[in-house]
Amino acid sequence: MRVVTAAEIDAALSFPALVDALAEAFRADVVTPPRHHHTIVRDGADATLLLMPAWTGAVLGGFLGVKIVSVFPDNGGKGLPSVLGTYLLMDGETGRPVAALDGTRLTLWRTAAASALAARHLARPEAARMAMVGAGALAPFLIRAHAGQRPITSVKLWNHNAERARQVAAELASQGLPVEATENLEEAVREADLVSCATLSTAPLVHGAWLDPGAHLDLVGAFNLAMREADDAALQRASVYIDTPAARTEGGDVALALASGGIAADHVKGDLFALCRGEAPGRVRADEITAFKSIGTAIEDLAAAMLVWKTYLDERC
């Protein structure tokens, strides 16, 4: 069994290829049981163990896998990340483990690719101006992923910590990406064709009144019901799509708006399954505002791990 590092995952993947792999997986018959949540009692803050299994048949190569994620809130005081993960990829015919992949890195890649897959169906083909809300670990991945699907020529990067935004923008600009920091979030959103949010905000950052006709709103953060990145007005103005049906009850934004009556159940037009299978229309007008909310799914982890194996590791094992 191979242990696959973050650097090896980076070498194996590209966003155009990964977006295609995710599209294929959402069209296929992949089994994804409910994720398992287990509380681990510890001195101080309790920890959490998450298990996310998925498997497929011979059509996609006969693999099964599980992502194992640990959340230890007190790790910051020990100089360690609070969230750590490993992905175990197994042969679907025998159950033989073939690879253990860096789960944190794999998650960054697949999360950004899912947003780009949604944008393939929902953002205007000519979308060129992007606003990136949040300058955490996901921001560079989201920028690259969206740039792989749309002709992005300008990215305005905003973060609640302006210095962090300047540092990340400068690093990405040095790598040839058209990114610059901004402290004016409203202006950045009003000017954007595509707005991507990846934050831990507990209050709405993006307001519906700011969205330009034809804009696409990508909501990636707000992973629990205490968080919010966009207000009800933004969702009310948009044709709303989600990654999986679970986003109706999990995560912030869409789940909260549905629970409060801010939007009706039929305001959600479809999910990635429906978009990839041609069962939902996606964008139908140039002036239509669209929104996509993701909470993540084991389908994406399995598709990404399979692509790493097929394009890189299989040649070396």
N, C-alpha and C positions, 0 to 999 in steps of 0.2 A: 504494500500500500504506500502510495506517495503522500508526503506532507507538502502541501502547496502553499507557498508564501504569498503575501500581498504583492510582492514584486513580480512573481510568476503569473499571478492573475492579471496584473496590468499588461504583461507581455503577451498574454493569450487573447485578450479581449479588445474589441473596438466597438464603438457605439452603433455604427450602422449594422454590423453583424449581430450584435446582441439584441437590438431592436427587432430585427428580422426573426431571431430565435424566439423571442418572447411572443411575437405575433403568431408564429407557428404553434407554440405551446398553448396559447389561448384558443386556437382553433381545434386543438387535438383533445383527446379524451384522457386528460390527466386527473388522477385521483388526489384530492387534497382533503384529508380528514381535518376536523377542527383542531386548531392549535391548542396545546396543553399549557396551562398556567399553574405553576406550583409555588406556593409561598414557603420560604425557608426562614425559620425563626433564628435570628442572630442577636447578640448583644448590640444595642444601637438599632439602626434601621434594619427591618427585615429585608431579606434578599428574595429574588424571584428567579425561577428556572422556567424557560420557555422551550417547548419542543414543537417544531414545525415540519411534519412529514409530508411527502408527496411521492407518487410513483406513476410510471407510464408503461405502456406495452411496447411491442416491437416496432410500432410505427415510428416512434422517435428514438429508437435505439435500445429500449429495454433497460432503463435505469430506475433506481429508487434512491431516495435520499432523505436526510433529516437535518435541519438546522437546530443546533443546541445553543441557546443564548442564556447567559447569566447576567442578572442586573444586581449589582452590589452597590447601593447608593453611597456607602461610606468609603469606597475605594479612593475617592479624590484625596482624602487625607493620608493615603498610603502611596500617593504618586502613581496610581493605576487608573485606567479608564473604568467608569462605572458599568459600562456595557461591553461584554466580551462574547465572542461567538466562534463556533466551529461548524463547518458543514461536512457531513459524512456522506460521500457518494458511493453507492453500491451497485454491483451488477444486478440487473433486474431478473436474470434467469436463475442465478445461483445464490444471490445475497452476499456474494464476496465483496468485502470492502475494497475499493480501488483507489480512493483518495480522501484525504482530510484537508479541507481548504480553509483558508483564513475567512471566517464567517463575517467579520466586520467589513473587510474589503469587498467581499462578494455582495454584501448588502448595499453598499454605496453604488456599485455598478448597476445592480438590477433595479434599485429604486429609481435612479436617474433614467435608466432605459425605459421603465414603465411610463414615466412622464412623457418621454419623447415619443413613445408609441401612441399615447393618447393624443399628443399634439399632431402627429401624422394625420389623424382623422379630424381634429378639432381646430387647430390653428390655421389661419389663412396661409396658402402656399407661399405668398410673398412676404410673410412676417419677417421683419428685419431688425426691429428695435425691441430689445429685451430689458426688463427690469428684474433683477435678482434681489429678493428680499431675504436677508440672512446671509452671513458670511462664515457659516460653520463648515464642517467636513463635507457636507453634501453639495455646497455651492459650486465648486469647480466641476464636479461631475455633472450637475444639472446644466450648467452653461455649455459644456462640451456635448452633452447628449442632445440638447435642443439645437445646437449649431449643426449637428449631424443630420437634422431633419428639415431645418428651415434656414434660409440665407441670412443668418444673424450677422449684422455689420456693426451693431452698437449694443453694449451691455452696461446699464447703470446699476451698480452694486450698492445696496444700502444695508446697514447693520445698526442695531441699537448702540453699539460701541463703534463710533466713527473711526477710531484709530484702527480697529480690527478690519473694517471695510477697506481702509486705505492700504493696509498691509497686503490683504488678499488680492485686491485689485492690481497693485503694483506687481505682485508675483505672477499673476495670470497675464498681465500685459507684457511682462518680460518673456513669456512663453509664446507670444504672438497672438493672443486673444484680445479682441477689441473691448476691453473692460476698463471702466473708470469708476471710482467711488463717488457717491453723492450723499449729501446730508438731507436732501429734500425728497422725501419719499413720495409725497403727493405728486410732485412734478414728474418724477421718474415713472410713476404708474400712469399718469395721464398721457404721457408721450409714448407709452409702450404698446407694441402689438402683442407681446407675450409677457405675462407677469408670472414669475415662479417664486413660490414662498416655501422656505424650509427653516422654520423657527420653532421655538418653544413658547411662543407668546400665549398669554392667558387672556388677552383682549384683542379684538380685531385690529389689524394693522392696515388692511386694504379695504377701502370703502367703495361701495357700489357706484357712488356718484363720480368717482375718479376714472372709471373704466371707459375707455374710448370705444365707440361702436366698432365692432370687428375684432375686439381684443379677446385673447384667450388667457384664462386664469388657471394656474397650475398650483394646487394646494397639497403640499407634501408633508409639512410639519403637523403640529397639533394632533399628536397621536393618541390623546385621551380626551375624555369628556370635560376636562378642566381647561382645555386649551382652545384657542380660536385665532385664526389668521385673517379671515374675511367676515364682513358683517352680513346680515340677512339681505340687505339691499343688493349686495354683489351677487348673491345666489339667485335672488328674485329676478334680476335683470338678465341672467345667463341661462343658456341651455346646459343643464347640469348632468355630468357623467361621473361615474365612480369606477374604481378598479374591480371590486367584487361586491356582491350583495351585502357582505358584512359591513361595508362602509355606511350603510343605513343606520346602524346602531353602535358602531365603534368609531373612535376618533372624534375630533372636534368638527366644526364647520357643518357639514351636511347632516350628520347625526343630530347635532344640537338644533339646527334649523327645523328638521323634521319633528323632533320631539316638542319643540315650542310652538309649532304651527307656523313658523316663519315661511316655510314652503310646504306644499302638499306632496304626498307620496308620488303622485304622477308627474311632479316637476322634475324628477330624476329620469332622464330619457333612456339611460342604458348603462352598461358596464363594458369592460374591455372584452369580455366574451362576445357580447353582441356587436361591438364595433369590428372586431377582427373577423367575425363570421358573416358580416354584412347584414345583420339582423337589426341594426340601429343605423340611422342615417348619418350621424356625425354632423359636421357643419353643412348647412344648406344655403346660407346667405352670406354675402361678403360683410354685411353690417351686423351679423349675429354675434352677440357676446357668448362665449362658451366658458365652461368651468369644469375642471377635473379634480376630484379628490381621491387620493390614494391612502390606503392604510397598510399595504403590503400583503403579499400572499406567497405561500410555499411554491406555487407554480413558477414564480419568477426565480426563486432560488434554485430550483431544480434545473430550469432551462439554462441559467447562467453557469451552473456547475457542469452541466453536460457540454456546453460550448467550450469551456476551459479544457475539459478532458479531450474532446474531439479535435480541437484545433492546435493543441499544444502538448498535452501530457501523453496522449496516446502514441505520439511519434517518439517519445523518449523513454517509454516503459517496456 
